Amino acid sequence: GIYGKSAGGQNSTGAVLFHPEFYKVAVSVCGCHDNQMDKIWWNELWMSWPVGPHYAEASNVDQAHRLEGELLLIVGELDRNKREH
């Protein structure tokens, strides 16, 4: 299994979507899940511009049909998108 919060929540969901042969269970807290809807400046740094098909290919929303394992999504938590000290 795997778990994560914020970007880690996006990645833990991605783990069961894109690597079901290894990850069977995931818990995702406050995942952004789709880089087309998250803060675009951050995503453009890592996924480039313009927004193209590679965004949909990496989207947990667009790729949800791939889910084979078990997934617990937790929403409503506070994700301030900043580093905690």
Backbone bond lengths (Angstrom), bond angles and torsions (degrees), N, CA, C in turn:
res aa  C-N    CA-C-N  psi(-1)  N-CA   C-N-CA  omega(-1)  CA-C   N-CA-C  phi
1 G - - - 1.433 - - 1.517 111.41 -
2 I 1.331 114.54 171.78 1.455 121.66 -178.31 1.525 108.03 -153.27
3 Y 1.338 115.80 150.44 1.456 119.39 176.20 1.523 109.24 -142.44
4 G 1.334 115.98 160.60 1.447 120.07 176.59 1.518 111.49 -171.42
5 K 1.343 114.99 164.37 1.465 122.47 -179.75 1.522 108.67 -127.22
6 S 1.317 117.29 144.48 1.459 124.84 179.33 1.526 108.20 62.96
7 A 1.318 118.18 -122.32 1.468 119.12 176.98 1.527 110.58 -61.09
8 G 1.317 116.96 -31.90 1.462 120.62 174.98 1.516 112.09 -66.76
9 G 1.339 116.55 -30.71 1.462 120.31 174.34 1.512 111.37 -67.74
10 Q 1.315 115.59 -38.96 1.464 119.89 174.89 1.527 109.57 -63.20
11 N 1.310 116.49 -43.32 1.465 120.25 -177.45 1.524 112.72 -71.66
12 S 1.335 118.31 -35.95 1.464 118.08 179.01 1.530 110.67 -67.72
13 T 1.333 117.16 -37.19 1.465 119.18 173.94 1.520 110.30 -65.39
14 G 1.325 116.70 -43.71 1.464 120.67 177.17 1.519 112.25 -58.05
15 A 1.326 116.52 -32.96 1.470 119.56 179.68 1.527 111.63 -60.63
16 V 1.357 116.89 -45.39 1.467 118.22 -179.60 1.525 112.21 -77.01
17 L 1.339 117.39 -22.47 1.465 119.77 177.73 1.525 112.19 -79.32
18 F 1.329 116.27 -44.03 1.463 120.80 -171.59 1.534 114.20 -99.42
19 H 1.326 116.93 -13.96 1.474 120.35 -179.83 1.530 111.08 -137.68
20 P 1.338 117.23 55.26 1.471 119.93 -177.02 1.525 113.25 -67.52
21 E 1.303 117.43 -16.29 1.461 119.90 177.50 1.528 111.32 -69.64
22 F 1.338 117.40 -19.45 1.459 121.82 -179.54 1.524 112.32 -113.31
23 Y 1.339 117.13 -47.67 1.458 122.09 -177.31 1.528 109.96 -95.83
24 K 1.311 116.60 122.06 1.465 121.98 -177.80 1.530 112.75 -105.47
25 V 1.334 117.52 -23.38 1.459 123.14 -175.69 1.518 108.58 -141.09
26 A 1.348 116.69 139.87 1.466 120.78 176.09 1.517 110.23 -141.96
27 V 1.338 115.03 148.58 1.456 123.16 170.31 1.517 106.11 -121.33
28 S 1.325 115.94 127.57 1.462 121.05 -177.43 1.525 109.75 -127.20
29 V 1.331 115.35 121.13 1.459 122.03 -179.55 1.529 108.50 -108.96
30 C 1.311 116.70 123.23 1.477 123.05 175.12 1.520 113.14 53.37
31 G 1.302 118.03 39.74 1.465 120.22 178.57 1.517 111.67 -71.50
32 C 1.323 116.31 143.87 1.470 119.11 178.28 1.536 110.53 -80.29
33 H 1.284 119.56 -26.10 1.460 127.88 167.84 1.531 117.89 60.18
34 D 1.311 118.63 -19.68 1.472 120.03 178.61 1.521 109.15 -149.51
35 N 1.310 116.23 112.92 1.462 121.18 -176.42 1.520 113.13 -70.17
36 Q 1.321 117.86 -8.00 1.458 120.60 174.74 1.526 111.02 -79.93
37 M 1.338 117.63 -15.52 1.461 121.66 -177.44 1.519 112.68 -114.69
38 D 1.298 118.20 -8.75 1.457 122.54 -179.63 1.526 108.60 -84.82
39 K 1.319 117.94 -176.99 1.464 121.04 178.30 1.523 109.95 -62.01
40 I 1.306 116.08 107.71 1.464 122.20 -168.23 1.530 113.05 -63.04
41 W 1.325 118.87 -32.93 1.468 119.88 -178.21 1.521 111.24 -60.03
42 W 1.335 117.45 -37.27 1.465 121.10 179.99 1.532 110.14 -68.31
43 N 1.309 115.87 -45.46 1.461 120.73 -177.74 1.520 111.78 -66.49
44 E 1.318 117.06 -36.83 1.464 119.65 178.77 1.525 111.68 -65.23
45 L 1.328 117.54 -28.57 1.466 120.29 176.15 1.529 111.37 -61.22
46 W 1.331 116.29 -39.23 1.462 121.39 -172.37 1.525 113.65 -104.05
47 M 1.334 117.42 -26.65 1.460 120.02 -176.20 1.520 112.64 -110.94
48 S 1.319 116.71 -2.35 1.468 125.83 176.26 1.526 112.42 76.49
49 W 1.288 114.60 174.69 1.458 123.74 178.21 1.510 106.97 -130.73
50 P 1.284 121.66 144.01 1.457 126.78 6.30 1.521 112.21 -80.14
51 V 1.321 114.23 166.25 1.456 120.60 174.69 1.522 106.98 -65.25
52 G 1.313 116.29 124.57 1.461 120.50 -177.84 1.513 111.29 -133.57
53 P 1.313 116.82 -164.02 1.467 120.69 -177.08 1.527 113.56 -61.88
54 H 1.329 116.86 -23.61 1.464 119.03 179.78 1.535 111.84 -64.84
55 Y 1.326 118.27 -24.94 1.463 120.44 174.91 1.521 110.53 -66.56
56 A 1.311 118.04 -45.79 1.471 121.60 179.00 1.530 111.05 -67.24
57 E 1.320 117.10 -35.52 1.460 120.85 179.47 1.525 111.76 -64.95
58 A 1.347 117.06 -27.04 1.467 121.79 -179.56 1.523 112.51 -99.84
59 S 1.333 118.11 0.12 1.462 122.57 -175.52 1.526 111.54 -80.00
60 N 1.332 115.98 126.26 1.465 119.09 174.20 1.521 111.12 -65.21
61 V 1.317 116.98 -29.81 1.466 121.19 179.24 1.530 109.87 -68.54
62 D 1.332 116.13 -51.27 1.463 120.35 -179.06 1.525 112.56 -69.04
63 Q 1.327 117.70 -24.54 1.464 121.52 -176.59 1.531 113.02 -104.87
64 A 1.333 117.64 12.38 1.473 121.60 -177.56 1.531 112.79 -57.10
65 H 1.322 117.04 -27.59 1.471 120.42 179.83 1.531 112.36 -62.94
66 R 1.312 117.62 -14.51 1.466 122.02 -178.68 1.526 113.38 -82.22
67 L 1.322 117.67 -7.59 1.464 121.07 -174.86 1.522 111.26 -61.14
68 E 1.319 116.07 123.74 1.460 122.63 176.35 1.520 111.56 -117.45
69 G 1.320 116.98 -31.40 1.460 121.09 -177.69 1.518 111.46 -88.86
70 E 1.324 115.04 -156.50 1.451 121.16 179.17 1.520 108.95 -108.34
71 L 1.331 115.91 142.28 1.458 121.23 -175.00 1.523 109.55 -138.97
72 L 1.340 116.10 127.02 1.453 122.31 173.23 1.524 107.33 -109.06
73 L 1.332 116.16 115.83 1.461 122.10 176.65 1.516 108.73 -99.48
74 I 1.328 116.33 128.30 1.461 121.52 177.31 1.520 107.10 -115.98
75 V 1.318 115.54 121.04 1.462 121.38 179.30 1.521 108.65 -122.87
76 G 1.319 116.21 167.65 1.447 120.34 178.96 1.515 113.46 90.37
77 E 1.301 117.23 -3.31 1.457 120.96 175.09 1.521 109.04 -79.22
78 L 1.290 117.93 161.78 1.452 122.46 179.59 1.526 109.71 -86.57
79 D 1.306 116.49 121.03 1.467 122.49 175.08 1.518 106.62 -122.09
80 R 1.316 116.23 100.60 1.460 119.59 -175.51 1.519 112.91 -82.76
81 N 1.337 118.28 -1.49 1.457 122.26 178.08 1.524 112.88 52.14
82 K 1.289 116.34 42.66 1.456 120.34 173.52 1.509 108.92 -146.14
83 R 1.293 115.59 160.24 1.461 120.85 -179.12 1.519 109.73 -72.95
84 E 1.303 115.62 132.58 1.473 121.70 175.94 1.521 107.84 -89.98
85 H 1.301 116.52 137.75 1.482 121.06 178.60 1.492 110.59 -105.48
